[in-house]
Amino acid sequence: MKQVFKAHRLCAQDGPLGPYIDSYAAEMRSEGYAQHTSELQVRLVADFGHWLAKRRIQTQEITAELIQPYLRARARRRRPTGNDVSALHRLLDLLIRQGVVSAPVSPPATPTERLQAEFRLYLQQERALAATTQDCYLTFVSEFLTKRFGTGPVDLSRLCATDITGFVRRRAITIHSRRVQLMTTALRSFLGFARYRGDIDKDLAACVPAVANWKLSTIPRALPPDQVELVLASIDRKTAMGRRDYAILLILARLGLRAGEIRMLTLEDLDWQEGLITVRGKAGRYSQLPLPVDVGAAIADYLRQGRPTASSRCVFLRAKAPAGGFRGQCGIGSIVRHALARAGIDAARTGAHQFRHALACQMLRQGASLSEIGELLRHRSPQTTAIYAKVDLTSLATLALPWPGGAR
């Protein structure tokens, strides 16, 4: 409390919350909240304690249902802020973790929720899919089950081919072609899982319509080398956020990591003595890559002068409190989009993956073989790397046949 307030009159607050305000203030400080925000939220908790005392409500009787009545009473005296609810829920979570109050009893899972939980476990243990892929699969499966069974009981034995084809046909016109392919893959996986469980006795996975997908039909969208350097040069490395963003973008440009792989990096993955970085790739695979000098220097600069103090072991943390790792790989994508806009680059795509393509194309121009590119990008199949052969226009020109009728 003395680190949060210059005047310490709240340190000895009476009432049911008195013994816990100091812990609350210390937790806010550890999560990287600004001084002003910490003061406001601690004062709110203290005021909540006075409100409880007037009504003779003991600490162990505090529940989430008391939050709204208190906020309505407070609104008659002061203007509410958008953080009031989150501040009180943080207090409730602190009291639950300290065993002061009991955790709320969750309602029993519905049959649909239990089925989806078992499917997620199957995807995790049997298929070794990443958490983000599991979420995508379950999104489409949940939609399918809701459309077919609504809020009633789920009886998979009642499924038929027209249920599946009808859902795919209606949903496909509302989403991108890549998402359609993901949807059909998710449905096939779920229907195979249902047959494995014995819920259905027919191979309904074969009824999922195929989506046209010609391999190697597209050219990788990659930033030109000069634009990659322009993006890096546009970052203000004098600020904490700038140091973080520069290190992340440099990892994308020099090592070609995926957004999810950067999000999952921990402090233990950095071997400074050997100059190595451990990457958690797809399907739970681990790989070690050499840590380039400039990348290592950028990460070290962020760790020393930009990374907030936090209990999280993730290398890169959110810039805004509460300090912690990115909740999803979309946070890395947001950094890329803002960097491109700041550099004045109007790219066809604004995702992080184009840096991975840019690295592969640059290596190809410098004479690297496809196998070397695949090794750095950690491709499991040479066919995945083969798409980069199409960007080597100089080599492809030697294979072109003469145009019938001669040149004009």
LUMKEFI-918909 format. One line per field, with one value per residue (C-alpha): residue in three letters; x, y, z. Coordinates in nm, 2 decimals. Layout:
BEGIN
r	ALA/...;
c1	X/...;
c2	Y/...;
c3	Z/...;
//
This chain:
BEGIN
r	MET/LYS/GLN/VAL/PHE/LYS/ALA/HIS/ARG/LEU/CYS/ALA/GLN/ASP/GLY/PRO/LEU/GLY/PRO/TYR/ILE/ASP/SER/TYR/ALA/ALA/GLU/MET/ARG/SER/GLU/GLY/TYR/ALA/GLN/HIS/THR/SER/GLU/LEU/GLN/VAL/ARG/LEU/VAL/ALA/ASP/PHE/GLY/HIS/TRP/LEU/ALA/LYS/ARG/ARG/ILE/GLN/THR/GLN/GLU/ILE/THR/ALA/GLU/LEU/ILE/GLN/PRO/TYR/LEU/ARG/ALA/ARG/ALA/ARG/ARG/ARG/ARG/PRO/THR/GLY/ASN/ASP/VAL/SER/ALA/LEU/HIS/ARG/LEU/LEU/ASP/LEU/LEU/ILE/ARG/GLN/GLY/VAL/VAL/SER/ALA/PRO/VAL/SER/PRO/PRO/ALA/THR/PRO/THR/GLU/ARG/LEU/GLN/ALA/GLU/PHE/ARG/LEU/TYR/LEU/GLN/GLN/GLU/ARG/ALA/LEU/ALA/ALA/THR/THR/GLN/ASP/CYS/TYR/LEU/THR/PHE/VAL/SER/GLU/PHE/LEU/THR/LYS/ARG/PHE/GLY/THR/GLY/PRO/VAL/ASP/LEU/SER/ARG/LEU/CYS/ALA/THR/ASP/ILE/THR/GLY/PHE/VAL/ARG/ARG/ARG/ALA/ILE/THR/ILE/HIS/SER/ARG/ARG/VAL/GLN/LEU/MET/THR/THR/ALA/LEU/ARG/SER/PHE/LEU/GLY/PHE/ALA/ARG/TYR/ARG/GLY/ASP/ILE/ASP/LYS/ASP/LEU/ALA/ALA/CYS/VAL/PRO/ALA/VAL/ALA/ASN/TRP/LYS/LEU/SER/THR/ILE/PRO/ARG/ALA/LEU/PRO/PRO/ASP/GLN/VAL/GLU/LEU/VAL/LEU/ALA/SER/ILE/ASP/ARG/LYS/THR/ALA/MET/GLY/ARG/ARG/ASP/TYR/ALA/ILE/LEU/LEU/ILE/LEU/ALA/ARG/LEU/GLY/LEU/ARG/ALA/GLY/GLU/ILE/ARG/MET/LEU/THR/LEU/GLU/ASP/LEU/ASP/TRP/GLN/GLU/GLY/LEU/ILE/THR/VAL/ARG/GLY/LYS/ALA/GLY/ARG/TYR/SER/GLN/LEU/PRO/LEU/PRO/VAL/ASP/VAL/GLY/ALA/ALA/ILE/ALA/ASP/TYR/LEU/ARG/GLN/GLY/ARG/PRO/THR/ALA/SER/SER/ARG/CYS/VAL/PHE/LEU/ARG/ALA/LYS/ALA/PRO/ALA/GLY/GLY/PHE/ARG/GLY/GLN/CYS/GLY/ILE/GLY/SER/ILE/VAL/ARG/HIS/ALA/LEU/ALA/ARG/ALA/GLY/ILE/ASP/ALA/ALA/ARG/THR/GLY/ALA/HIS/GLN/PHE/ARG/HIS/ALA/LEU/ALA/CYS/GLN/MET/LEU/ARG/GLN/GLY/ALA/SER/LEU/SER/GLU/ILE/GLY/GLU/LEU/LEU/ARG/HIS/ARG/SER/PRO/GLN/THR/THR/ALA/ILE/TYR/ALA/LYS/VAL/ASP/LEU/THR/SER/LEU/ALA/THR/LEU/ALA/LEU/PRO/TRP/PRO/GLY/GLY/ALA/ARG;
c1	0.00/0.28/0.41/0.07/-0.03/0.17/-0.09/-0.12/-0.46/-0.62/-0.35/-0.53/-0.89/-1.15/-1.42/-1.44/-1.19/-0.93/-0.69/-0.70/-0.66/-0.28/-0.27/-0.50/-0.27/0.04/-0.12/-0.21/0.15/0.29/0.06/0.21/-0.09/-0.01/0.00/-0.32/-0.52/-0.40/-0.51/-0.85/-0.92/-0.79/-1.01/-1.30/-1.23/-1.20/-1.54/-1.69/-1.56/-1.74/-2.06/-2.04/-1.97/-2.28/-2.49/-2.31/-2.20/-1.90/-1.61/-1.70/-2.05/-1.93/-2.06/-2.07/-2.44/-2.34/-2.14/-2.43/-2.63/-2.31/-2.24/-2.59/-2.55/-2.21/-2.35/-2.58/-2.27/-2.00/-1.98/-1.90/-1.60/-1.56/-1.31/-1.53/-1.68/-1.34/-1.18/-1.44/-1.42/-1.05/-1.11/-1.35/-1.10/-0.83/-1.06/-1.14/-0.77/-0.69/-0.97/-1.17/-1.48/-1.60/-1.57/-1.91/-2.06/-2.07/-2.40/-2.36/-2.24/-2.50/-2.48/-2.36/-2.09/-1.97/-1.96/-1.75/-1.52/-1.46/-1.40/-1.14/-0.96/-0.96/-0.81/-0.55/-0.44/-0.50/-0.45/-0.19/-0.35/-0.26/-0.50/-0.59/-0.68/-0.89/-1.08/-1.14/-1.27/-1.50/-1.64/-1.77/-1.88/-2.07/-2.25/-2.33/-2.48/-2.68/-2.82/-2.92/-3.04/-3.10/-3.12/-3.26/-3.08/-2.80/-2.87/-2.60/-2.76/-3.03/-2.77/-2.80/-2.61/-2.85/-2.79/-2.42/-2.44/-2.71/-2.50/-2.19/-2.38/-2.54/-2.23/-1.99/-2.14/-2.08/-1.70/-1.37/-1.27/-0.99/-1.23/-1.46/-1.18/-1.11/-1.48/-1.51/-1.19/-1.34/-1.67/-1.49/-1.28/-1.58/-1.78/-1.49/-1.47/-1.84/-1.81/-1.51/-1.73/-2.01/-2.25/-2.30/-2.25/-2.21/-1.92/-2.08/-1.74/-1.74/-2.06/-1.88/-1.85/-1.51/-1.39/-1.18/-0.82/-0.55/-0.21/0.06/-0.21/-0.10/0.22/0.33/0.26/0.58/0.71/1.00/1.33/1.34/1.00/1.09/1.38/1.16/0.92/1.20/1.34/1.00/0.98/1.07/1.31/1.33/1.00/0.92/0.65/0.89/1.16/0.91/0.77/1.11/1.23/0.91/0.93/1.30/1.23/0.97/1.21/1.52/1.39/1.05/0.86/0.49/0.28/0.17/0.53/0.64/0.35/0.46/0.82/0.93/1.24/1.36/1.36/1.65/1.99/2.22/2.53/2.49/2.32/2.01/1.63/1.38/1.07/0.74/0.61/0.30/0.18/0.38/0.72/1.03/1.31/1.63/1.74/2.06/1.99/2.12/2.33/2.09/1.79/1.95/2.05/1.70/1.54/1.80/1.73/1.36/1.41/1.64/1.46/1.11/0.95/0.71/0.77/0.53/0.51/0.45/0.75/0.65/0.92/0.68/0.41/0.12/0.21/-0.11/-0.19/-0.25/0.10/0.10/0.15/-0.06/-0.40/-0.38/-0.17/-0.39/-0.19/0.12/-0.09/-0.20/0.17/0.24/-0.06/0.03/0.40/0.30/0.07/0.34/0.58/0.33/0.32/0.00/0.05/-0.20/-0.20/-0.12/-0.06/0.26/0.30/0.42/0.75/0.79/0.73/0.97/1.25/1.21/1.21/1.52/1.70/1.61/1.74/2.07/2.11/1.97/1.82/1.46/1.57/1.77/1.46/1.24/1.48/1.48/1.10/1.06/0.84/0.75/0.70/0.92/0.59/0.52/0.85/0.80/0.56/0.86/1.01/0.75/0.90/1.24/1.15/1.51/1.54/1.19/1.27/1.52/1.25/0.99/0.92/0.92/0.58/0.43/0.47/0.78/0.84/0.68;
c2	0.00/0.24/0.19/0.28/0.57/0.86/0.91/0.58/0.64/0.34/0.10/0.06/0.06/-0.11/-0.33/-0.68/-0.59/-0.43/-0.73/-0.78/-0.43/-0.45/-0.78/-0.62/-0.32/-0.54/-0.76/-0.45/-0.33/-0.67/-0.67/-0.34/-0.11/0.26/0.45/0.65/0.34/0.15/0.44/0.46/0.08/0.05/0.34/0.16/-0.15/0.05/0.21/-0.13/-0.24/0.05/-0.04/-0.40/-0.29/-0.07/-0.37/-0.60/-0.83/-1.04/-1.12/-1.48/-1.37/-1.17/-1.30/-1.17/-1.08/-0.80/-0.61/-0.46/-0.34/-0.17/-0.01/0.13/0.28/0.42/0.57/0.79/0.95/0.93/0.88/0.52/0.42/0.14/-0.03/-0.06/-0.40/-0.55/-0.41/-0.58/-0.90/-0.89/-0.85/-1.15/-1.36/-1.26/-1.37/-1.70/-1.77/-1.70/-1.93/-1.65/-1.71/-2.02/-2.03/-2.01/-2.34/-2.38/-2.51/-2.87/-2.90/-2.97/-3.28/-3.06/-2.91/-3.25/-3.38/-3.08/-3.12/-3.48/-3.38/-3.12/-3.38/-3.61/-3.33/-3.26/-3.62/-3.81/-3.55/-3.33/-3.02/-2.67/-2.49/-2.24/-2.51/-2.68/-2.36/-2.32/-2.68/-2.64/-2.32/-2.49/-2.80/-2.59/-2.41/-2.74/-2.90/-2.58/-2.56/-2.93/-2.99/-2.63/-2.63/-2.98/-3.31/-3.41/-3.75/-3.80/-4.12/-3.90/-3.73/-3.78/-3.67/-3.39/-3.23/-3.21/-3.10/-2.84/-2.69/-2.67/-2.52/-2.25/-2.16/-2.16/-1.86/-1.64/-1.71/-1.70/-2.00/-2.09/-2.09/-2.32/-2.57/-2.54/-2.60/-2.91/-3.05/-2.98/-3.16/-3.46/-3.48/-3.45/-3.71/-3.95/-3.90/-3.96/-4.29/-4.39/-4.33/-4.54/-4.25/-4.31/-4.63/-4.48/-4.30/-3.96/-3.80/-3.91/-3.70/-3.37/-3.19/-3.14/-2.79/-2.72/-2.65/-2.68/-2.71/-2.47/-2.26/-1.94/-1.74/-1.66/-1.30/-1.16/-0.82/-0.70/-0.68/-0.30/-0.28/-0.52/-0.29/0.01/-0.14/-0.22/0.13/0.30/0.17/0.40/0.19/0.45/0.34/0.01/-0.08/0.01/-0.22/-0.50/-0.45/-0.42/-0.75/-0.93/-0.80/-0.88/-1.24/-1.26/-1.12/-1.31/-1.64/-1.67/-1.78/-1.80/-1.56/-1.84/-1.95/-1.60/-1.58/-1.91/-1.82/-1.83/-1.70/-2.06/-2.09/-1.85/-2.01/-1.71/-1.92/-2.14/-1.87/-2.09/-2.03/-2.31/-2.29/-2.47/-2.55/-2.73/-3.06/-3.00/-3.03/-2.85/-2.71/-2.53/-2.25/-2.04/-1.70/-1.42/-1.16/-0.87/-1.07/-1.16/-0.79/-0.67/-0.93/-0.84/-0.47/-0.53/-0.76/-0.51/-0.18/-0.26/-0.57/-0.50/-0.68/-0.98/-1.33/-1.45/-1.64/-1.54/-1.34/-1.08/-0.93/-0.70/-0.33/-0.25/-0.39/-0.65/-0.75/-1.10/-1.28/-1.22/-1.40/-1.50/-1.48/-1.19/-0.97/-1.03/-0.96/-0.63/-0.53/-0.61/-0.41/-0.11/-0.13/-0.15/0.15/0.35/0.28/0.38/0.04/-0.06/-0.43/-0.68/-0.87/-0.74/-1.06/-1.18/-1.47/-1.25/-1.20/-1.58/-1.58/-1.28/-1.47/-1.77/-1.56/-1.37/-1.70/-1.83/-1.52/-1.55/-1.91/-2.12/-2.45/-2.55/-2.81/-2.54/-2.31/-2.60/-2.67/-2.31/-2.28/-2.63/-2.77/-3.14/-3.20/-3.09/-3.02/-2.73/-2.56/-2.63/-2.33/-2.10/-2.24/-2.03/-1.70/-1.78/-1.62/-1.62/-1.99/-2.05/-1.84/-2.10/-2.37/-2.17/-2.31/-2.08/-1.92/-2.07/-1.83/-1.66/-1.35/-1.02;
c3	0.00/0.08/-0.28/-0.42/-0.20/-0.08/0.20/0.38/0.55/0.36/0.49/0.82/0.68/0.90/0.78/0.62/0.34/0.56/0.58/0.20/0.06/0.09/-0.11/-0.37/-0.41/-0.43/-0.70/-0.91/-0.88/-0.98/-1.29/-1.41/-1.36/-1.36/-1.03/-1.10/-1.20/-0.89/-0.67/-0.82/-0.80/-0.44/-0.34/-0.50/-0.31/0.02/-0.06/-0.13/0.21/0.38/0.19/0.31/0.67/0.68/0.58/0.82/0.54/0.64/0.40/0.36/0.25/-0.05/-0.39/-0.74/-0.69/-0.46/-0.72/-0.91/-0.60/-0.48/-0.81/-0.83/-0.48/-0.58/-0.90/-0.69/-0.53/-0.80/-1.17/-1.25/-1.46/-1.71/-1.48/-1.17/-1.26/-1.35/-1.03/-0.81/-1.00/-0.95/-0.57/-0.58/-0.76/-0.50/-0.22/-0.39/-0.44/-0.08/0.03/0.20/-0.01/-0.20/-0.57/-0.74/-0.84/-1.21/-1.36/-1.48/-1.83/-2.10/-2.32/-2.60/-2.38/-2.26/-2.62/-2.73/-2.43/-2.52/-2.88/-2.77/-2.56/-2.87/-3.08/-2.82/-2.73/-3.05/-3.31/-3.13/-3.27/-3.15/-2.92/-3.18/-3.43/-3.17/-3.11/-3.49/-3.52/-3.22/-3.35/-3.66/-3.47/-3.22/-3.51/-3.68/-3.36/-3.28/-3.63/-3.63/-3.27/-3.13/-2.75/-2.74/-2.67/-2.91/-3.07/-3.33/-3.45/-3.61/-3.84/-4.21/-4.52/-4.60/-4.26/-4.34/-4.70/-4.62/-4.34/-4.55/-4.85/-4.64/-4.44/-4.73/-4.89/-4.58/-4.53/-4.71/-4.92/-4.68/-4.39/-4.59/-4.62/-4.25/-4.18/-4.39/-4.22/-3.88/-3.97/-4.11/-3.79/-3.57/-3.76/-3.76/-3.38/-3.35/-3.54/-3.32/-3.01/-3.16/-3.18/-3.55/-3.75/-4.10/-4.25/-4.26/-4.28/-4.65/-4.70/-4.62/-4.96/-5.10/-5.16/-5.47/-5.36/-5.63/-5.47/-5.58/-5.75/-5.58/-5.54/-5.18/-5.09/-4.95/-4.86/-5.08/-4.88/-4.90/-4.74/-4.46/-4.37/-4.40/-4.15/-3.91/-3.94/-3.87/-3.52/-3.23/-3.03/-2.75/-2.60/-2.42/-2.67/-2.96/-2.82/-2.80/-3.15/-3.30/-3.14/-3.26/-3.62/-3.63/-3.53/-3.81/-4.06/-3.97/-3.84/-4.01/-3.70/-3.70/-3.49/-3.26/-3.21/-3.11/-2.86/-2.70/-2.65/-2.29/-2.11/-2.08/-2.46/-2.49/-2.45/-2.43/-2.37/-2.68/-2.89/-2.95/-2.94/-2.89/-3.09/-3.01/-3.36/-3.49/-3.34/-3.03/-3.21/-3.06/-3.27/-3.19/-3.42/-3.41/-3.25/-3.49/-3.32/-3.41/-3.30/-2.97/-2.91/-2.98/-2.74/-2.47/-2.51/-2.46/-2.16/-1.99/-2.07/-2.20/-2.05/-1.76/-1.43/-1.42/-1.31/-1.66/-1.82/-2.17/-2.35/-2.49/-2.28/-2.35/-2.32/-2.12/-1.78/-1.66/-1.77/-1.92/-2.24/-2.55/-2.53/-2.89/-3.20/-3.33/-3.09/-3.31/-3.62/-3.47/-3.42/-3.79/-3.91/-3.72/-3.83/-4.19/-4.16/-3.97/-4.25/-4.52/-4.68/-4.86/-4.86/-5.01/-4.69/-4.34/-4.15/-3.99/-4.23/-4.51/-4.33/-4.33/-4.71/-4.75/-4.57/-4.79/-5.11/-5.00/-4.92/-5.26/-5.44/-5.24/-5.37/-5.09/-5.19/-5.12/-4.87/-4.68/-4.68/-4.56/-4.28/-4.15/-4.18/-4.02/-4.29/-4.24/-4.62/-4.91/-5.09/-4.85/-4.95/-5.32/-5.36/-5.33/-5.66/-5.84/-5.72/-5.87/-6.21/-6.33/-6.31/-6.44/-6.75/-6.86/-6.86/-7.06/-7.41/-7.71/-7.79/-8.11/-8.39/-8.26/-8.05/-8.15;
//
